[in-house]
Amino acid sequence: MINELHGIIFAYRSNPELRELSQLRNTCSIPYGGRYRVIDFILSNMVNAGLTDVGLIVHANYQSLLDHVGSGKDWDLSRKHGGLRILPPFGYAHKADGIYRGRMDALAGVRSYLTNIRQDYVVLAGGDLAMNLPLRDVFEHHLKSGADITAVCTSSPKGDPRGSDYFTVGADGFVSDVSVHPFTAVGYESLEVYILSKSLLLSLVDHCDAHNIPSFSQGVLLNAVGKLKISPYLYDGYAARLQSVAGYFARSMELLDPAVRAQLFDPARPIKTKDQSNPSTYYGPESLSVNSLVSDGCIIEGEAVGSILSRNVRVEKGARVENCILMQGTTIQAGAVLKYAITDKNVRVNPGRMLMGHKTYPLAIAKGEIV
């Protein structure tokens, strides 16, 4: 049954609210949880549900994403027929500025790909939300409900209301009203995962393209109320929405809670990532690591407290990092102290430096910087 479902992931956006973290990459390829990228979660959700065909819609700043996903081999999506397909914006060059203004714009740009989808149903999902969704259950819910569209949502608000959609559910169990980017949260918050038939998707793409409607929220959800049956699928497991630097920091720090990790990294639905075959982490005789997530390949000779360290991070003797997120290749040299900081890849903090942010406004250091 799940073979009737095709995956489409929107991976074209670089959220400007993420500042230094999205300057050179789109939001989906931001490191999260040490050894993962955000895209790993929705890709793994789809593979765990048995999907064999996935299209990844990209636009700009996607070199980092391509380096990470490659052919899809690490997710068992490297296949002669189907598998993972990267969908760049070549069919969109005739549009003004060549920039996707929304999801319906992005789908119109890859319409020829949509036409050739072999499956009868399609799941649309953003690649910038970390959760372990039982997608097989969502699809079964869709088939049993008789809905035109199934929308995954939560009763526990996860994101900024000005960047989120909300559903009101009527007595019949279907969505009776949609609020797009309100000032305050109202009803169930959309997690931006939707299942619908291929034929309905194509008709919606053509309608929005003909009427110059770029937004899925405006062009589909608002117009569908009273015309199409939208069934909510309530998912109240852990979900991390990465909409700002402060939000990214807060959601990352939540991973230090074992209960959160148990939800996000459920062994029954493993989260897969690119295999780099790094050596084990080395801890020096005077090192200290307390309540931290430390990836393979690190060298810890100083102190790491309440922090998340990606692969190949080095904390030299006498250095201390506290409540920090250090991405791949970061070096904290002897005697340096960091608190409430995020370092992008290959950052070097010189000896004796002291850098301090705050948990509500963490210090973010761009890729390759020397401080």
C-alpha positions as CSV (number, residue, x, y, z in Angstrom):
1,M,0.0,0.0,0.0
2,I,2.8,2.4,0.9
3,N,4.2,1.9,-2.6
4,E,1.3,4.1,-3.8
5,L,3.0,7.1,-2.2
6,H,5.6,9.4,-3.7
7,G,7.6,11.9,-1.7
8,I,8.3,15.6,-2.5
9,I,10.6,17.6,-0.3
10,F,10.8,21.3,-0.5
11,A,14.5,22.2,0.0
12,Y,14.8,25.5,-1.9
13,R,14.6,28.1,0.9
14,S,17.4,29.8,2.8
15,N,15.7,31.4,5.8
16,P,17.2,34.8,6.4
17,E,16.2,34.7,10.0
18,L,18.9,32.1,10.5
19,R,21.5,34.7,9.5
20,E,25.0,33.3,9.6
21,L,23.8,29.7,9.5
22,S,22.0,30.1,6.1
23,Q,24.4,32.4,4.3
24,L,26.0,29.7,2.3
25,R,23.5,26.9,2.5
26,N,19.7,26.4,2.5
27,T,17.9,25.7,5.7
28,C,17.6,21.9,5.1
29,S,21.3,21.4,5.1
30,I,22.0,23.1,8.5
31,P,23.7,20.7,10.9
32,Y,21.5,19.6,13.8
33,G,22.2,17.3,16.7
34,G,25.9,16.9,16.0
35,R,26.2,14.4,13.2
36,Y,22.9,15.1,11.4
37,R,21.6,17.6,8.9
38,V,18.0,18.8,9.1
39,I,17.1,17.1,5.8
40,D,18.0,13.7,7.3
41,F,14.8,13.6,9.4
42,I,12.1,13.9,6.6
43,L,14.2,11.8,4.3
44,S,14.4,9.1,7.0
45,N,10.7,9.4,7.8
46,M,9.9,8.7,4.1
47,V,12.3,5.8,3.8
48,N,11.1,4.2,7.1
49,A,7.5,4.3,5.7
50,G,8.6,2.3,2.7
51,L,8.8,5.1,0.0
52,T,11.2,4.3,-2.8
53,D,10.7,7.5,-4.9
54,V,11.5,11.0,-3.5
55,G,11.9,14.3,-5.4
56,L,14.0,17.0,-3.7
57,I,13.1,20.5,-5.0
58,V,16.2,22.8,-4.7
59,H,16.9,26.3,-6.0
60,A,19.9,28.3,-4.7
61,N,22.8,27.6,-2.2
62,Y,22.2,23.8,-2.5
63,Q,25.8,22.7,-3.0
64,S,26.1,21.8,0.7
65,L,22.9,19.8,0.4
66,L,24.1,17.9,-2.7
67,D,27.3,17.1,-1.0
68,H,25.4,15.6,1.9
69,V,22.6,13.6,0.2
70,G,24.7,12.6,-2.9
71,S,22.9,9.8,-4.7
72,G,20.8,8.9,-1.7
73,K,22.8,5.7,-1.0
74,D,22.8,6.2,2.8
75,W,19.0,6.3,2.8
76,D,18.7,3.3,0.3
77,L,17.5,5.7,-2.4
78,S,20.2,5.1,-5.0
79,R,18.2,3.0,-7.5
80,K,18.1,2.4,-11.3
81,H,14.4,3.2,-11.3
82,G,13.1,5.9,-9.1
83,G,15.0,6.6,-5.9
84,L,16.2,10.1,-5.0
85,R,15.9,12.8,-7.7
86,I,17.3,16.3,-7.3
87,L,15.0,18.8,-9.0
88,P,16.8,22.1,-9.8
89,P,14.9,25.1,-11.2
90,F,15.8,24.7,-14.8
91,G,12.1,24.8,-15.9
92,Y,11.7,28.0,-14.0
93,A,14.0,30.3,-15.9
94,H,11.2,32.1,-17.7
95,K,9.7,33.4,-14.4
96,A,10.5,36.8,-13.0
97,D,13.8,36.8,-11.1
98,G,13.9,33.0,-11.3
99,I,13.1,32.9,-7.5
100,Y,10.5,30.5,-6.0
101,R,7.9,32.7,-4.2
102,G,6.2,29.8,-2.5
103,R,5.5,26.1,-2.7
104,M,3.1,26.2,-5.6
105,D,5.6,28.2,-7.6
106,A,8.2,25.5,-6.8
107,L,5.7,22.7,-7.9
108,A,4.9,24.6,-11.1
109,G,8.6,24.7,-11.8
110,V,8.9,20.9,-11.7
111,R,5.5,20.1,-13.3
112,S,7.0,17.8,-15.9
113,Y,8.4,15.7,-13.1
114,L,5.0,15.6,-11.3
115,T,3.4,14.3,-14.5
116,N,5.7,11.3,-14.6
117,I,5.2,10.3,-11.0
118,R,4.3,6.5,-10.9
119,Q,2.4,6.5,-7.7
120,D,-1.2,7.6,-7.1
121,Y,-0.6,9.6,-4.0
122,V,2.0,12.3,-3.1
123,V,3.3,13.5,0.3
124,L,4.5,17.1,0.3
125,A,6.9,18.0,3.1
126,G,9.3,20.7,4.1
127,G,12.9,19.7,4.6
128,D,13.5,22.1,7.5
129,L,11.7,20.4,10.3
130,A,13.2,17.7,12.6
131,M,10.8,15.1,13.7
132,N,10.2,11.3,13.6
133,L,6.9,11.1,12.0
134,P,5.1,7.7,11.5
135,L,4.4,8.5,7.9
136,R,2.9,5.0,7.2
137,D,0.2,5.7,9.8
138,V,-0.5,9.1,8.3
139,F,-1.1,7.5,4.9
140,E,-3.4,4.9,6.3
141,H,-5.3,7.6,8.0
142,H,-5.6,9.5,4.7
143,L,-7.0,6.4,2.9
144,K,-9.5,5.6,5.7
145,S,-10.7,9.1,6.2
146,G,-11.9,9.7,2.6
147,A,-10.2,13.1,2.7
148,D,-9.0,15.0,-0.3
149,I,-6.0,16.3,1.7
150,T,-4.5,15.1,5.0
151,A,-2.6,17.7,7.0
152,V,-0.2,16.7,9.8
153,C,-0.6,19.1,12.7
154,T,0.1,19.4,16.4
155,S,-1.9,20.7,19.4
156,S,1.3,22.0,20.9
157,P,2.5,25.1,19.0
158,K,6.1,24.6,17.8
159,G,6.9,27.7,15.8
160,D,6.5,31.5,15.4
161,P,2.8,32.2,14.6
162,R,3.9,34.8,11.9
163,G,5.5,32.0,10.0
164,S,2.9,29.2,10.6
165,D,-0.6,28.1,9.6
166,Y,-3.3,26.9,12.0
167,F,-6.4,24.7,11.6
168,T,-9.8,24.8,13.3
169,V,-11.5,21.5,13.2
170,G,-15.3,21.2,12.9
171,A,-17.7,18.7,14.5
172,D,-17.3,16.4,11.5
173,G,-13.6,16.0,12.2
174,F,-12.5,17.9,9.1
175,V,-10.8,21.3,8.9
176,S,-13.4,24.1,9.1
177,D,-11.1,27.1,9.0
178,V,-7.5,28.0,8.2
179,S,-5.5,30.8,9.7
180,V,-2.4,31.8,7.7
181,H,0.4,33.5,9.6
182,P,-1.7,35.1,12.4
183,F,-0.3,37.2,15.3
184,T,-1.2,34.5,17.8
185,A,-1.5,30.8,17.6
186,V,-5.1,29.5,17.2
187,G,-6.2,25.9,16.9
188,Y,-3.9,23.1,15.6
189,E,-0.5,24.2,14.1
190,S,0.4,22.8,10.7
191,L,3.6,20.8,10.5
192,E,3.6,21.4,6.8
193,V,3.3,17.8,5.8
194,Y,0.3,17.0,3.4
195,I,-0.9,13.9,1.6
196,L,-3.1,14.1,-1.5
197,S,-3.7,12.3,-4.8
198,K,-1.4,13.0,-7.8
199,S,-4.4,14.0,-9.9
200,L,-5.6,16.6,-7.3
201,L,-2.0,17.9,-6.9
202,L,-1.7,18.5,-10.7
203,S,-5.0,20.3,-10.9
204,L,-4.1,22.5,-7.9
205,V,-0.7,23.3,-9.5
206,D,-2.3,24.3,-12.8
207,H,-4.9,26.4,-11.0
208,C,-2.4,28.3,-9.0
209,D,0.0,28.7,-11.9
210,A,-2.8,30.1,-14.1
211,H,-3.9,32.5,-11.4
212,N,-0.4,33.6,-10.3
213,I,-0.8,32.2,-6.8
214,P,2.6,31.1,-5.5
215,S,1.6,30.1,-1.9
216,F,0.3,26.7,-0.8
217,S,-1.4,28.3,2.2
218,Q,-3.1,30.9,0.1
219,G,-3.7,29.0,-3.1
220,V,-4.7,25.6,-1.6
221,L,-5.5,25.6,2.1
222,L,-7.7,28.7,2.2
223,N,-9.4,27.9,-1.1
224,A,-10.0,24.3,0.0
225,V,-12.2,25.1,3.0
226,G,-15.7,24.3,2.1
227,K,-14.7,22.8,-1.2
228,L,-12.4,19.9,-0.3
229,K,-12.2,17.7,2.7
230,I,-9.0,18.4,4.7
231,S,-8.5,15.8,7.5
232,P,-6.1,16.7,10.3
233,Y,-3.6,14.0,11.5
234,L,-2.6,15.0,15.1
235,Y,1.0,14.4,15.9
236,D,2.1,15.5,19.3
237,G,5.6,13.9,19.3
238,Y,8.7,16.1,19.3
239,A,9.1,18.4,16.4
240,A,11.8,21.1,16.0
241,R,11.0,24.1,13.8
242,L,14.2,26.0,12.9
243,Q,12.9,29.5,12.1
244,S,15.6,31.8,13.8
245,V,19.0,31.6,15.3
246,A,17.6,31.7,18.8
247,G,15.0,29.0,17.9
248,Y,17.8,26.8,16.4
249,F,19.8,27.2,19.6
250,A,16.8,26.4,21.8
251,R,15.7,23.4,19.8
252,S,19.3,22.1,19.7
253,M,19.7,22.4,23.4
254,E,16.5,20.4,23.9
255,L,18.4,17.4,22.5
256,L,20.4,17.2,25.8
257,D,17.2,15.9,27.4
258,P,17.1,12.1,27.1
259,A,13.3,12.1,26.8
260,V,13.5,14.3,23.8
261,R,16.2,12.2,22.2
262,A,14.1,9.1,22.8
263,Q,11.2,10.6,20.8
264,L,13.3,11.9,18.0
265,F,15.6,8.9,17.6
266,D,13.1,6.1,18.0
267,P,15.0,2.8,17.2
268,A,11.9,1.5,15.4
269,R,12.2,4.4,12.9
270,P,15.9,5.1,12.7
271,I,17.2,8.5,11.5
272,K,19.9,7.9,8.8
273,T,22.6,10.3,7.8
274,K,25.7,10.4,5.6
275,D,28.3,7.9,6.6
276,Q,31.7,9.5,7.1
277,S,33.5,6.6,8.9
278,N,35.3,8.9,11.4
279,P,37.6,7.5,14.1
280,S,36.5,7.5,17.7
281,T,36.6,10.7,19.8
282,Y,39.7,11.1,21.9
283,Y,39.4,12.4,25.4
284,G,42.6,13.8,27.0
285,P,43.7,12.8,30.6
286,E,42.6,16.2,31.9
287,S,39.5,16.6,29.7
288,L,35.9,17.1,31.0
289,S,32.7,16.3,29.2
290,V,29.4,16.9,31.1
291,N,25.9,16.5,29.6
292,S,27.1,16.9,26.1
293,L,26.6,15.3,22.7
294,V,29.9,14.6,21.1
295,S,30.2,13.2,17.6
296,D,32.9,10.9,16.2
297,G,36.3,12.2,15.3
298,C,36.6,14.9,18.0
299,I,39.6,15.7,20.1
300,I,38.6,16.8,23.6
301,E,41.5,18.0,25.8
302,G,39.7,20.8,27.5
303,E,36.1,21.1,28.9
304,A,32.8,20.6,27.2
305,V,29.7,21.3,29.3
306,G,26.1,21.2,28.2
307,S,27.2,21.5,24.5
308,I,26.8,19.8,21.1
309,L,29.9,19.0,19.1
310,S,29.9,17.9,15.5
311,R,32.5,15.7,13.8
312,N,36.2,16.6,14.0
313,V,35.8,19.4,16.6
314,R,38.8,20.1,18.7
315,V,38.8,21.6,22.2
316,E,42.4,22.2,23.2
317,K,43.8,21.9,26.7
318,G,42.6,24.7,29.0
319,A,39.8,25.7,26.7
320,R,36.1,25.6,27.9
321,V,32.9,25.5,25.9
322,E,29.6,25.8,27.8
323,N,26.1,25.7,26.4
324,C,27.6,25.9,22.8
325,I,27.0,24.3,19.4
326,L,30.2,23.6,17.6
327,M,29.9,22.5,14.0
328,Q,32.2,20.3,12.0
329,G,35.9,21.2,12.0
330,T,35.7,23.9,14.7
331,T,38.9,24.4,16.7
332,I,38.8,26.1,20.2
333,Q,42.4,26.8,21.0
334,A,44.1,26.7,24.4
335,G,42.6,28.9,27.1
336,A,39.7,30.1,25.0
337,V,36.2,30.3,26.7
338,L,32.9,30.1,24.8
339,K,29.4,30.4,26.3
340,Y,26.1,30.4,24.5
341,A,27.8,30.4,21.1
342,I,27.2,28.7,17.7
343,T,30.2,28.2,15.5
344,D,29.7,27.2,11.9
345,K,32.0,24.8,10.1
346,N,35.8,25.3,10.2
347,V,35.7,28.2,12.7
348,R,38.9,28.8,14.7
349,V,38.8,30.6,18.1
350,N,42.3,31.8,18.9
351,P,44.0,31.2,22.3
352,G,42.8,33.1,25.3
353,R,39.7,34.5,23.6
354,M,36.4,34.8,25.6
355,L,33.2,34.9,23.6
356,M,29.8,35.0,25.3
357,G,26.2,35.2,24.1
358,H,22.9,34.6,25.9
359,K,20.5,31.7,25.7
360,T,17.9,34.1,24.2
361,Y,20.4,35.7,21.8
362,P,23.3,33.2,21.2
363,L,26.4,34.4,19.4
364,A,26.7,33.0,15.9
365,I,30.0,32.8,14.1
366,A,29.9,32.3,10.3
367,K,31.7,29.5,8.4
368,G,35.4,29.7,8.2
369,E,35.8,32.7,10.5
370,I,38.9,33.1,12.7
371,V,38.2,34.9,16.0
